Amino acid sequence: MELLAPAGNRERLETALRFGADAIYLGATQMSLRNFADNFSLPQLYEACTLAHTLYKRIFVAVNAFARDSDLAALGDLLRGIADAGADALIVTDPGVIRTAQKAVPDLPLHLSTQANTLNAEAALFWHELGVKRIVLARELSLAEIGEMRKKLPPTLELEMFVHGAMCVSYSGRCLLSNYIAGRDANRGECAQPCRWAYELRERKTDGAPFSIEQDERGSYVLNARDLNLIRHIGEIAQTGVDSLKIEGRMKSIGYVATVVNAYRMALDASERGAPLDERVAAELERASHRPYFTGFAFGDPGLMGQETRAGGYVADAAICAVVLSYDAEKKLAYLEQRNRFFDGETLSILSPRDAFRSVQVSGIFDAEGSAIPAAPHPKQRVAIGCAEPVKPGDILRRV
Ligand code: SF4
């Protein structure tokens, strides 16, 4: 199975590739559903595709916003630019975008976005007959339903399913809450995430006083969905016959991308070897920023377990302190770019591809002039540290 990871910009792309993704999905600067990610201009996309292909990996470009006629006018040129940049597939939702793509870039494979909410084999066949090569399944399907669908579909149609990340309280993001409350259109990449906000129930006749429902002083997060986490179920997922495991999160940080991709890489490798999941690998996902986890719809309707009504925030057991630029094995010095303040003498965990379980004590921090300093306080500050454990460029040091 393919491990498919998100990338909101070049740095996250490099991180996802380095930490074990087989393929990356990202957005061009227009018509993707993450307008607030940095996204990729066509020259940046060309560089991204070149890098991925050098590593025998693939790039899928999301053009999955719902389009109006005014959007379609310039779409052909954008799609030709994406194809010329070397993209391996387009992720699409809107039938108008599909028709435009088939005229402008007929050789570029089409993946149907989860926004199309494909829930049954007949719908999947409908899209396949129209030229779609892969279906990104609706998050609302159980593993049993996916397995049954797979049996009814030809091998020429690939299936991709989400295994990790944020869930929408609506059907896979076809949601008007943000349009209604914040004037920002979720179906055009501008969701303000009002489902995460605190709400109160009020009774009109009692002067607007809060009604008696379970809530704390910040309100009740009645719409706040938990985050999906299927790392313990890779073997069962493999038995359904899906082709690709998708991690959500084009807006996420490099720390999130590195931690989650690394954990799923190790879990997938173990599953393919027939080895049990190392509990330390599953625990890694607690270190990435997340809402309380659940298994989504994989084992049926989660009911109230799907919502976290007590709080709307994220938790994470780790914070990134620095990214490794290089390592001098003779002097045992690691050269770093700072991401969060850290101190001399601190013990930091090393996050390295397929290896997340070593740590090292910082034995001396040295600024650009080589002077010893007690801490690395400045964002993106370049420092050297005494580091007895060998590290590699791109490794991440974090406080756990
Ligand atoms: S408001 Fe919430 S449920 Fe609606 S699209 Fe945005 S994240 Fe999804």
Residues whose N, C-alpha, C, O or C-beta is under 5 A from the ligand:
A	BS01	SF4	C168 V169 S170 G173 C175 L177 S178 A186 C191 Q193 P194 C195
